[in-house]
Amino acid sequence: MPPTLRSHSGEVVKFPIICTANIDPKVLNDVLTERFVLVGKRDMSELLTSDDKPINSFETPFNLKVPEILQAVSEFMDAAKTKKGISKNTFVVLDSTTAKDKTTCQVAIDSRHEEELYWDYVPFRCELSSLIPALEALEHGDGTATARKLRNEAAMVGGVWKQQQVDAVRNKQSRLAAADFPKSEAWDEYCGAESSESALPYVPVFRTADISLETLNDFLEQTYDQDWGDEEIADPRVAFVTSLSPPYHNGPASAPLGTKPPVPEIFSGLPAEDCDTITCSCFPAEDPELNYNRFIVLDEYTETEKTVIIASNAELDGILQLARCDFKGALIQLLAPQETGLTIDQLACEAVLDGAGIIRAP
């Protein structure tokens, strides 16, 4: 764990909390420890601390709709930069999802400096009991790049950043010899159909946990059940990665499968970053059969929670972006950037802003 953050004066830096929904006072009292301040006015002229507990009621100035909420949060972020002993860029958002589940929140960092601005801050969903280590990691990190890395970690542990599960992922020893999978010189950010009449490359699917045949078929049936428009032009398919030797797959997958496709033993427990290493090394070609910019991971959460990881390495200068998604939305949301321009980064942001960190099909 990084050292406790301190200001130049030596005092421990406090993290501001804003509420964008009406939050149960019990949750507010539990969260408002000595490391936090609760923002009562958008200019931060009113701050509640642990000394003000118990809080029996609280009227938030941030329970607003778009675009008013953007203006209010922007004013708050400006004010935070002028307050001594307060984090300048990192903060906590207790939102409508917090009001419902009482166990998670948004952890966020100001992103208004980014050229391609989608939202005023980059959020990820975090377990309330893991707030301090998440905030410390963000404060000691590399700004929005670290926020997205932590959001990737949240995706790998089910959609919500939880310290114990994230530590287990971080401590897991990779079974992949990265030196054996150098990034292909043919890799670029433009994998897709060569023309409107060409078939799309298959989206590769990695299985990193034991998935039942019933769940595999459920995934295929749901993810294909979309209005794809003119299927003679656009008929996206997935293909299970069955080998680390060409052609790497056994063709496009169709439901119902009669048997489970083979899977390399090394894939067991393989993290999404290693799946990306394989994707960037093995799949690029002049006329690729497998998409080398986007892929899907069926992992240890797939069987019980009916979700998958969708991944893109064609955004933000090739930095891997991960998001947790339901079965039905996996393929259409993964390919959305090619049709709508809406990136996985933006979809992941929306999933945190509007819910529990999981992208849901429209």
C-alpha positions as CSV (number, residue, x, y, z in Angstrom):
1,M,0.0,0.0,0.0
2,P,1.3,3.5,-0.8
3,P,2.2,5.8,2.1
4,T,-0.5,8.0,3.6
5,L,-0.8,11.2,1.5
6,R,0.1,14.4,3.3
7,S,0.0,18.0,2.3
8,H,3.1,20.2,2.2
9,S,2.3,21.3,5.8
10,G,2.5,17.6,6.9
11,E,-1.2,17.1,7.7
12,V,-3.0,14.1,6.3
13,V,-4.9,15.1,3.1
14,K,-8.7,14.6,3.3
15,F,-10.9,13.4,0.5
16,P,-14.1,15.3,-0.4
17,I,-17.4,13.4,-0.7
18,I,-20.2,14.7,-2.9
19,C,-23.7,13.2,-3.0
20,T,-25.7,13.2,-6.3
21,A,-28.6,11.4,-4.6
22,N,-30.3,11.4,-1.2
23,I,-28.1,9.0,0.9
24,D,-29.2,7.2,4.0
25,P,-27.7,9.1,7.0
26,K,-26.4,5.7,8.3
27,V,-24.2,5.4,5.2
28,L,-23.0,9.0,5.5
29,N,-22.0,8.4,9.2
30,D,-20.2,5.2,8.3
31,V,-18.3,6.7,5.5
32,L,-17.5,10.1,7.1
33,T,-14.3,9.1,9.0
34,E,-11.4,11.5,9.8
35,R,-10.0,11.0,6.2
36,F,-13.1,12.6,4.6
37,V,-15.1,15.8,4.4
38,L,-18.7,15.9,3.2
39,V,-19.3,18.8,0.8
40,G,-22.4,20.8,1.8
41,K,-22.1,23.6,-0.8
42,R,-20.6,23.4,-4.3
43,D,-18.1,26.2,-3.5
44,M,-16.9,24.2,-0.5
45,S,-17.8,27.0,1.9
46,E,-19.6,24.3,4.0
47,L,-17.8,21.1,4.9
48,L,-18.9,18.5,7.4
49,T,-16.3,16.3,9.1
50,S,-16.3,13.4,11.5
51,D,-16.6,15.9,14.3
52,D,-20.1,16.7,13.0
53,K,-21.4,13.2,13.5
54,P,-24.0,11.9,14.0
55,I,-25.6,13.3,10.8
56,N,-29.4,12.9,11.0
57,S,-30.2,14.5,7.7
58,F,-28.3,16.1,4.8
59,E,-29.5,18.1,1.9
60,T,-27.0,17.8,-1.0
61,P,-26.4,20.6,-3.6
62,F,-25.5,18.0,-6.2
63,N,-28.8,16.1,-6.6
64,L,-29.3,17.6,-10.1
65,K,-29.9,16.5,-13.7
66,V,-27.7,17.0,-16.7
67,P,-26.5,19.6,-17.6
68,E,-26.9,21.3,-14.2
69,I,-25.0,18.5,-12.4
70,L,-22.0,19.1,-14.7
71,Q,-21.8,22.8,-13.8
72,A,-22.2,22.0,-10.1
73,V,-19.4,19.4,-10.1
74,S,-17.2,21.6,-12.1
75,E,-17.6,24.4,-9.6
76,F,-16.8,22.0,-6.8
77,M,-13.7,20.7,-8.5
78,D,-12.5,24.3,-9.0
79,A,-13.1,25.1,-5.3
80,A,-11.3,21.9,-4.2
81,K,-8.1,23.1,-5.8
82,T,-8.0,26.2,-3.5
83,K,-8.7,24.3,-0.2
84,K,-5.7,23.5,2.0
85,G,-5.5,19.9,3.3
86,I,-8.0,18.7,0.7
87,S,-7.3,16.5,-2.3
88,K,-7.0,18.7,-5.4
89,N,-8.3,16.2,-8.0
90,T,-9.6,13.0,-6.3
91,F,-13.0,12.7,-4.7
92,V,-15.8,10.3,-3.8
93,V,-19.3,10.4,-5.3
94,L,-22.2,8.8,-3.4
95,D,-24.9,8.3,-6.1
96,S,-28.2,6.7,-6.8
97,T,-26.5,3.3,-6.9
98,T,-25.1,4.0,-3.4
99,A,-28.6,4.9,-2.3
100,K,-29.8,1.5,-3.5
101,D,-27.0,-0.9,-2.5
102,K,-25.4,1.0,0.4
103,T,-22.1,-0.7,-0.3
104,T,-20.5,0.9,-3.3
105,C,-19.7,4.4,-4.7
106,Q,-17.8,6.2,-7.4
107,V,-14.1,7.1,-6.9
108,A,-13.2,9.8,-9.4
109,I,-10.5,12.2,-10.6
110,D,-10.8,15.5,-12.5
111,S,-10.3,14.9,-16.2
112,R,-11.1,18.3,-17.7
113,H,-7.6,18.7,-19.0
114,E,-8.0,15.8,-21.4
115,E,-8.3,16.8,-25.1
116,E,-11.0,14.3,-26.0
117,L,-13.3,15.1,-23.0
118,Y,-16.3,12.8,-22.5
119,W,-17.2,13.5,-18.9
120,D,-15.6,16.0,-16.5
121,Y,-14.1,13.2,-14.4
122,V,-13.0,9.6,-14.8
123,P,-14.8,7.3,-12.3
124,F,-14.7,3.7,-11.3
125,R,-17.0,1.9,-8.9
126,C,-15.5,1.0,-5.6
127,E,-16.6,-0.9,-2.5
128,L,-17.1,1.5,0.4
129,S,-14.9,-0.6,2.7
130,S,-12.1,-0.3,0.1
131,L,-12.2,3.4,-0.3
132,I,-9.0,4.4,1.4
133,P,-6.6,2.0,-0.5
134,A,-8.3,2.9,-3.8
135,L,-8.1,6.7,-3.1
136,E,-4.4,6.4,-2.0
137,A,-3.6,4.4,-5.1
138,L,-5.2,7.1,-7.3
139,E,-3.5,10.0,-5.4
140,H,-0.1,8.4,-5.7
141,G,-0.6,7.4,-9.3
142,D,-0.5,9.0,-12.8
143,G,-3.8,10.9,-12.8
144,T,-6.5,9.7,-15.2
145,A,-4.2,6.9,-16.5
146,T,-4.2,5.4,-13.0
147,A,-8.0,5.9,-12.7
148,R,-8.5,3.8,-15.9
149,K,-6.1,1.2,-14.6
150,L,-8.1,0.9,-11.4
151,R,-11.3,0.7,-13.4
152,N,-9.7,-2.1,-15.4
153,E,-9.0,-3.9,-12.1
154,A,-12.6,-3.4,-11.1
155,A,-13.8,-5.0,-14.4
156,M,-11.5,-8.0,-13.7
157,V,-13.1,-8.6,-10.2
158,G,-16.7,-8.3,-11.2
159,G,-17.2,-4.6,-11.9
160,V,-16.5,-3.1,-8.4
161,W,-13.0,-2.4,-7.1
162,K,-12.5,-4.5,-3.9
163,Q,-9.1,-4.5,-2.2
164,Q,-9.0,-8.2,-1.4
165,Q,-9.9,-9.4,-4.8
166,V,-7.8,-6.8,-6.6
167,D,-4.8,-7.8,-4.4
168,A,-5.3,-11.4,-5.5
169,V,-5.3,-10.4,-9.1
170,R,-2.1,-8.2,-8.7
171,N,-0.3,-11.0,-6.9
172,K,-1.1,-13.7,-9.4
173,Q,1.9,-14.9,-11.2
174,S,1.6,-14.8,-15.0
175,R,1.9,-18.2,-16.7
176,L,2.6,-16.5,-20.0
177,A,6.2,-15.9,-21.2
178,A,5.7,-12.4,-22.6
179,A,9.0,-12.6,-24.5
180,D,7.4,-15.4,-26.6
181,F,4.6,-13.0,-27.7
182,P,6.2,-9.8,-28.9
183,K,3.8,-7.2,-30.3
184,S,3.3,-7.8,-34.1
185,E,4.7,-5.2,-36.4
186,A,1.4,-5.6,-38.3
187,W,-0.7,-4.4,-35.3
188,D,-2.5,-1.1,-35.7
189,E,-5.7,0.5,-34.3
190,Y,-7.8,-0.1,-37.5
191,C,-8.7,-3.8,-37.5
192,G,-12.0,-4.2,-39.3
193,A,-13.7,-5.2,-42.6
194,E,-11.7,-4.2,-45.6
195,S,-14.8,-2.8,-47.3
196,S,-18.6,-2.7,-46.7
197,E,-19.0,-6.0,-48.5
198,S,-16.2,-7.8,-46.5
199,A,-17.0,-10.0,-43.5
200,L,-15.9,-8.6,-40.2
201,P,-13.0,-10.4,-38.5
202,Y,-14.3,-12.8,-35.8
203,V,-14.1,-11.4,-32.3
204,P,-11.8,-13.7,-30.3
205,V,-13.2,-15.2,-27.1
206,F,-10.8,-16.3,-24.3
207,R,-12.0,-18.7,-21.6
208,T,-9.9,-18.3,-18.5
209,A,-12.2,-20.4,-16.2
210,D,-14.2,-23.5,-16.4
211,I,-17.5,-22.5,-18.1
212,S,-20.3,-25.0,-18.5
213,L,-21.7,-25.9,-21.9
214,E,-25.1,-24.4,-20.9
215,T,-23.5,-21.1,-20.0
216,L,-21.5,-21.0,-23.3
217,N,-24.6,-21.5,-25.3
218,D,-26.5,-19.0,-23.2
219,F,-23.7,-16.4,-23.9
220,L,-23.8,-17.2,-27.7
221,E,-27.6,-17.0,-28.0
222,Q,-27.8,-13.8,-26.1
223,T,-24.9,-11.9,-27.7
224,Y,-26.0,-12.8,-31.2
225,D,-29.7,-11.8,-30.5
226,Q,-29.4,-8.3,-31.9
227,D,-30.7,-6.3,-34.9
228,W,-27.5,-6.3,-37.0
229,G,-29.2,-4.5,-39.9
230,D,-28.2,-5.9,-43.3
231,E,-26.7,-9.3,-42.3
232,E,-25.3,-9.8,-45.8
233,I,-23.0,-6.9,-45.1
234,A,-22.6,-7.0,-41.3
235,D,-22.9,-10.4,-39.6
236,P,-20.5,-10.3,-36.6
237,R,-19.4,-13.6,-35.2
238,V,-17.2,-14.6,-32.3
239,A,-14.6,-17.4,-32.4
240,F,-13.3,-19.2,-29.3
241,V,-9.5,-19.1,-29.1
242,T,-8.6,-22.8,-29.0
243,S,-4.9,-22.9,-29.6
244,L,-1.7,-20.7,-29.5
245,S,-0.8,-22.0,-33.0
246,P,-2.4,-20.8,-36.3
247,P,-5.2,-20.5,-37.1
248,Y,-5.8,-20.1,-33.3
249,H,-9.5,-21.0,-33.6
250,N,-12.0,-23.5,-35.1
251,G,-14.1,-21.1,-37.0
252,P,-17.0,-18.9,-36.0
253,A,-19.1,-20.2,-33.0
254,S,-22.8,-20.9,-33.4
255,A,-25.3,-21.9,-30.8
256,P,-26.1,-24.5,-29.7
257,L,-22.7,-26.0,-29.2
258,G,-22.7,-29.8,-28.9
259,T,-19.5,-29.9,-26.9
260,K,-17.2,-27.4,-25.3
261,P,-14.5,-26.2,-27.7
262,P,-10.9,-27.1,-26.6
263,V,-9.0,-24.5,-24.5
264,P,-5.2,-24.3,-23.9
265,E,-4.3,-25.2,-20.4
266,I,-2.3,-22.0,-20.0
267,F,-5.5,-20.0,-20.3
268,S,-6.7,-21.1,-16.8
269,G,-6.6,-18.0,-14.7
270,L,-5.0,-15.9,-17.4
271,P,-5.5,-12.2,-16.7
272,A,-7.0,-9.9,-19.4
273,E,-3.7,-8.2,-19.9
274,D,-2.1,-11.5,-21.0
275,C,-5.1,-12.1,-23.4
276,D,-4.2,-8.7,-24.9
277,T,-0.6,-9.7,-25.2
278,I,-1.6,-12.8,-27.2
279,T,-4.1,-10.8,-29.3
280,C,-1.6,-8.1,-30.3
281,S,1.1,-10.7,-31.0
282,C,-0.7,-13.5,-32.8
283,F,-3.8,-12.2,-34.6
284,P,-2.6,-9.2,-36.7
285,A,-2.4,-10.0,-40.4
286,E,-3.0,-8.4,-43.8
287,D,-6.5,-10.0,-44.0
288,P,-7.1,-11.0,-40.3
289,E,-9.5,-13.8,-39.4
290,L,-9.5,-12.6,-35.8
291,N,-10.0,-9.1,-34.6
292,Y,-6.7,-7.9,-33.0
293,N,-8.2,-4.7,-31.5
294,R,-11.1,-6.2,-29.5
295,F,-11.8,-9.4,-27.6
296,I,-14.0,-11.0,-25.0
297,V,-12.9,-12.8,-21.8
298,L,-15.1,-15.4,-20.1
299,D,-13.7,-15.6,-16.6
300,E,-14.4,-16.8,-13.1
301,Y,-17.4,-14.4,-12.8
302,T,-19.0,-15.6,-16.0
303,E,-20.6,-18.8,-14.7
304,T,-22.3,-17.2,-11.6
305,E,-22.9,-13.6,-12.6
306,K,-23.6,-14.0,-16.3
307,T,-21.1,-11.3,-17.3
308,V,-17.9,-11.1,-19.4
309,I,-15.0,-8.7,-19.9
310,I,-15.0,-6.8,-23.1
311,A,-11.7,-5.3,-24.1
312,S,-10.2,-2.8,-26.6
313,N,-6.6,-2.0,-27.3
314,A,-7.5,0.6,-30.1
315,E,-8.2,3.5,-27.8
316,L,-6.1,6.1,-26.0
317,D,-2.9,5.4,-27.9
318,G,-3.3,1.7,-27.6
319,I,-3.8,1.5,-23.8
320,L,-5.9,-1.5,-22.9
321,Q,-9.5,-0.6,-21.9
322,L,-11.6,-3.2,-20.0
323,A,-15.2,-3.2,-19.0
324,R,-17.6,-5.7,-17.5
325,C,-20.7,-6.4,-19.6
326,D,-23.7,-8.7,-19.6
327,F,-24.1,-11.4,-22.2
328,K,-26.6,-9.7,-24.4
329,G,-24.5,-6.5,-24.7
330,A,-21.1,-8.0,-25.1
331,L,-20.7,-8.2,-28.9
332,I,-22.8,-5.2,-29.9
333,Q,-21.2,-2.9,-27.3
334,L,-17.7,-4.1,-28.2
335,L,-18.3,-3.3,-31.9
336,A,-20.1,-0.1,-31.1
337,P,-17.0,2.1,-31.6
338,Q,-16.8,1.0,-35.2
339,E,-20.4,2.1,-35.9
340,T,-21.2,4.9,-33.4
341,G,-17.8,6.2,-32.3
342,L,-18.7,5.5,-28.7
343,T,-15.6,4.0,-27.2
344,I,-15.2,1.3,-24.5
345,D,-13.7,4.0,-22.3
346,Q,-16.9,6.0,-22.6
347,L,-19.1,2.9,-22.2
348,A,-17.2,1.9,-19.1
349,C,-17.6,5.5,-17.7
350,E,-21.4,5.4,-18.4
351,A,-21.7,2.0,-16.6
352,V,-20.2,3.6,-13.5
353,L,-22.2,6.8,-13.7
354,D,-25.5,5.0,-14.3
355,G,-25.2,1.8,-12.4
356,A,-23.1,-0.9,-10.7
357,G,-20.1,-0.7,-13.2
358,I,-21.5,-3.3,-15.6
359,I,-22.5,-2.4,-19.2
360,R,-26.0,-3.6,-19.9
361,A,-27.6,-4.2,-23.3
362,P,-30.0,-1.5,-24.5
